Amino acid sequence: MKIALRKTSLLDYPGKIAAAAFVSGCNLRCPWCHNPELVRPEPESWNTETLSPDEVLAFLHKRRAVLSGAVISGGEPCLWKDLPGFIAEIKKIPLLVKLDTNGTIPSMLEMIFADEKSRPDYIALDLKLAPSRYALLINGPAANTAGALKQSAALIHSSGIEHGFRTLALPMNFITERDIEELAPLVDEAPWQFRAFRGGNCLDKTWDCIEETEAELEKRAKDLAEKARQLGKRGIGPG
């Protein structure tokens, strides 16, 4: 497993000073993804230093007096079979653990939730599009992806773990209010954060050339957050 490490972050874990570990490999192919190295984990595709899991743990031990948490992101960390043990080792340090996931692998969530040693302290569930549209993003068979996403959301709701939801406001009207209506049943009372798309280093390079302005994209994020609020959710837009 290759891991890229952001050594200090004030943004990746709400309210915490954290390090963020980005693990390689993903089962989605979102064309707007700005971490293509994580999606295509071939060695020649990486343009940043990577560490082994043991090296990451050693760094976290060294910085434990400064950090209050660690974020495990990706890629999709739930693809990693050693994720439960990695979480458990971080919690031994001890540091709080936040897990970022796309929610398409509920079996791993079920596994890490079942053992107190590997239960994260915070979960961020990324909601990309309406569940019925996830076939556009799947790297491989799309059978029952919508069902997996719904199962993951239900597991997170019932886990008692602090959590939140995240959706990117995409250009070209790629995500619409209809998507938000279909996603809303997956969202409980936790915050649902909407951020504006930013081009640069996208998996599909045509997304780097989109001409919509920052102001237009910010407005779209605010409009989607407002739609979420109209549906009774805690939609939070930019600013």
C-alpha positions as CSV (number, residue, x, y, z in Angstrom):
1,M,0.0,0.0,0.0
2,K,1.3,3.4,-1.0
3,I,0.3,6.4,1.1
4,A,0.7,10.1,0.4
5,L,0.9,12.1,3.6
6,R,-0.2,15.7,4.3
7,K,1.7,16.2,7.5
8,T,-0.4,19.0,9.0
9,S,-3.9,20.2,8.1
10,L,-6.5,22.5,9.7
11,L,-9.1,21.6,7.1
12,D,-9.4,17.9,6.7
13,Y,-10.7,17.1,10.2
14,P,-13.3,19.6,11.5
15,G,-12.0,21.5,14.4
16,K,-8.8,19.4,14.7
17,I,-5.1,19.7,13.9
18,A,-4.6,16.6,11.9
19,A,-2.3,14.7,9.5
20,A,-4.1,13.3,6.4
21,A,-3.1,10.0,4.9
22,F,-4.2,9.4,1.3
23,V,-4.2,5.7,0.3
24,S,-3.9,4.5,-3.2
25,G,-6.6,2.9,-5.3
26,C,-10.2,3.7,-6.0
27,N,-13.2,1.8,-7.4
28,L,-14.7,5.0,-8.9
29,R,-13.5,7.0,-11.9
30,C,-15.0,10.5,-11.3
31,P,-13.7,12.5,-14.3
32,W,-13.4,15.6,-12.0
33,C,-11.2,13.9,-9.5
34,H,-8.2,16.1,-8.8
35,N,-6.1,13.2,-7.3
36,P,-5.5,11.0,-10.3
37,E,-2.5,9.5,-8.7
38,L,-4.8,7.9,-6.1
39,V,-7.1,6.6,-8.8
40,R,-4.3,5.2,-10.9
41,P,-1.9,3.8,-8.4
42,E,0.8,2.7,-10.9
43,P,4.2,3.9,-9.7
44,E,4.9,6.0,-12.8
45,S,1.7,8.0,-12.2
46,W,2.7,9.3,-8.8
47,N,4.4,12.8,-8.6
48,T,4.6,13.0,-4.9
49,E,6.5,11.2,-2.1
50,T,4.8,8.1,-0.7
51,L,5.2,6.2,2.5
52,S,4.5,2.7,3.8
53,P,1.8,2.3,6.5
54,D,4.6,1.7,9.1
55,E,6.3,4.9,8.1
56,V,3.1,6.8,8.4
57,L,2.5,5.4,11.9
58,A,6.0,6.3,12.9
59,F,5.4,9.9,11.8
60,L,2.2,10.1,13.7
61,H,3.9,8.8,16.9
62,K,6.6,11.4,16.5
63,R,4.0,14.2,16.1
64,R,1.5,13.0,18.7
65,A,2.1,16.0,20.9
66,V,1.1,18.4,18.1
67,L,-1.6,16.5,16.3
68,S,-5.1,15.7,17.7
69,G,-6.3,13.6,14.9
70,A,-5.5,11.6,11.7
71,V,-7.6,11.5,8.5
72,I,-7.6,8.4,6.3
73,S,-8.7,9.3,2.8
74,G,-8.0,8.3,-0.7
75,G,-8.7,7.0,-3.3
76,E,-11.1,4.8,-1.4
77,P,-9.6,3.5,1.9
78,C,-12.3,0.9,2.4
79,L,-10.7,-1.1,-0.5
80,W,-7.7,-1.7,1.8
81,K,-8.0,-5.0,3.6
82,D,-5.6,-3.8,6.4
83,L,-7.7,-0.7,7.1
84,P,-9.1,-2.0,10.5
85,G,-5.6,-2.7,11.8
86,F,-4.3,0.7,10.6
87,I,-7.1,2.5,12.4
88,A,-6.5,0.5,15.5
89,E,-2.8,1.4,15.5
90,I,-3.5,5.1,15.1
91,K,-6.0,5.0,18.0
92,K,-3.3,3.4,20.2
93,I,-1.1,6.4,19.8
94,P,-3.7,7.8,20.8
95,L,-5.1,10.0,18.1
96,L,-8.7,10.6,16.9
97,V,-9.4,9.0,13.5
98,K,-11.5,10.5,10.7
99,L,-12.4,8.3,7.7
100,D,-13.4,9.6,4.3
101,T,-15.3,7.2,2.1
102,N,-17.4,7.0,-1.0
103,G,-19.7,4.6,0.7
104,T,-19.7,1.9,-2.0
105,I,-18.1,-0.8,0.2
106,P,-20.4,-1.3,3.2
107,S,-18.8,-4.6,4.2
108,M,-15.7,-2.8,5.3
109,L,-17.7,-0.2,7.2
110,E,-19.5,-3.0,9.0
111,M,-16.2,-4.6,9.9
112,I,-14.5,-1.5,11.3
113,F,-17.7,-0.5,13.2
114,A,-18.0,-3.9,14.8
115,D,-14.8,-3.6,16.9
116,E,-14.2,-0.7,19.2
117,K,-10.5,-0.8,18.4
118,S,-11.1,0.1,14.8
119,R,-14.1,2.3,15.1
120,P,-13.4,5.8,13.6
121,D,-14.3,8.9,15.6
122,Y,-15.7,10.7,12.6
123,I,-16.9,9.6,9.1
124,A,-17.3,11.8,6.0
125,L,-19.5,10.2,3.4
126,D,-19.0,11.7,-0.1
127,L,-22.2,11.8,-2.1
128,K,-21.2,12.2,-5.8
129,L,-24.5,12.0,-7.8
130,A,-28.0,10.6,-7.5
131,P,-27.5,6.8,-6.6
132,S,-29.2,5.9,-9.9
133,R,-26.3,7.7,-11.8
134,Y,-23.4,6.0,-10.1
135,A,-23.0,3.7,-13.1
136,L,-21.4,6.7,-14.8
137,L,-18.5,6.6,-12.3
138,I,-17.9,2.9,-11.6
139,N,-14.6,1.2,-12.6
140,G,-16.1,-2.2,-13.4
141,P,-19.6,-3.7,-13.0
142,A,-22.1,-1.3,-11.5
143,A,-24.4,-3.9,-10.1
144,N,-26.2,-2.7,-7.0
145,T,-23.9,0.3,-6.4
146,A,-26.9,2.3,-5.4
147,G,-27.9,-0.4,-2.9
148,A,-24.4,-0.4,-1.4
149,L,-24.4,3.4,-1.0
150,K,-27.8,3.2,0.8
151,Q,-26.5,0.4,3.0
152,S,-23.4,2.4,4.0
153,A,-25.5,5.5,4.8
154,A,-27.8,3.3,7.0
155,L,-24.7,1.8,8.8
156,I,-23.3,5.3,9.4
157,H,-26.6,6.6,10.7
158,S,-26.9,3.8,13.2
159,S,-23.3,3.7,14.3
160,G,-23.4,6.5,16.8
161,I,-20.2,7.9,15.2
162,E,-20.1,11.6,14.5
163,H,-20.4,12.1,10.8
164,G,-21.1,14.4,7.9
165,F,-21.9,14.4,4.2
166,R,-20.1,16.1,1.3
167,T,-21.2,16.9,-2.3
168,L,-19.3,18.8,-4.9
169,A,-21.2,21.4,-7.0
170,L,-20.0,20.5,-10.5
171,P,-19.9,22.6,-13.7
172,M,-22.0,22.1,-16.8
173,N,-25.0,21.4,-14.6
174,F,-23.6,17.9,-14.1
175,I,-25.2,17.6,-10.7
176,T,-28.7,19.1,-10.4
177,E,-31.4,19.6,-7.8
178,R,-32.9,16.3,-9.0
179,D,-29.7,14.6,-7.8
180,I,-30.1,16.3,-4.4
181,E,-33.7,15.1,-4.2
182,E,-32.6,11.5,-4.8
183,L,-29.6,11.8,-2.4
184,A,-31.6,13.4,0.4
185,P,-33.1,10.1,1.8
186,L,-29.5,9.0,2.5
187,V,-28.8,12.0,4.7
188,D,-29.8,12.4,8.3
189,E,-29.5,15.4,10.6
190,A,-25.8,15.6,10.2
191,P,-24.2,18.5,8.2
192,W,-24.3,18.2,4.4
193,Q,-21.5,20.3,3.1
194,F,-21.5,21.6,-0.5
195,R,-18.3,22.9,-2.1
196,A,-17.6,24.4,-5.5
197,F,-15.6,22.5,-8.1
198,R,-12.1,23.7,-8.8
199,G,-10.3,22.7,-12.0
200,G,-6.7,21.5,-12.0
201,N,-5.1,18.1,-12.3
202,C,-8.4,16.4,-13.0
203,L,-8.5,12.7,-14.0
204,D,-10.2,13.8,-17.2
205,K,-8.2,16.7,-18.5
206,T,-11.1,18.2,-20.3
207,W,-12.5,19.2,-16.9
208,D,-9.5,21.4,-16.4
209,C,-10.6,23.5,-19.4
210,I,-14.2,24.3,-18.2
211,E,-14.8,28.0,-18.5
212,E,-17.4,28.6,-15.7
213,T,-16.3,31.2,-13.3
214,E,-15.5,30.7,-9.7
215,A,-18.5,33.0,-8.8
216,E,-20.8,30.8,-10.9
217,L,-19.6,27.6,-9.3
218,E,-19.9,29.1,-5.8
219,K,-23.5,30.2,-6.6
220,R,-24.3,26.6,-7.8
221,A,-23.0,25.2,-4.5
222,K,-25.1,27.7,-2.5
223,D,-28.1,26.8,-4.6
224,L,-27.7,23.1,-4.0
225,A,-27.3,23.7,-0.3
226,E,-30.5,25.7,-0.3
227,K,-32.2,22.8,-2.1
228,A,-31.0,20.4,0.7
229,R,-32.4,22.8,3.3
230,Q,-35.7,22.9,1.5
231,L,-35.7,19.1,1.9
232,G,-35.2,19.4,5.6
233,K,-31.5,18.7,5.7
234,R,-28.6,20.7,7.2
235,G,-27.3,21.9,3.8
236,I,-24.2,24.1,4.2
237,G,-22.9,26.1,1.3
238,P,-19.6,28.1,0.7
239,G,-18.8,31.2,2.8
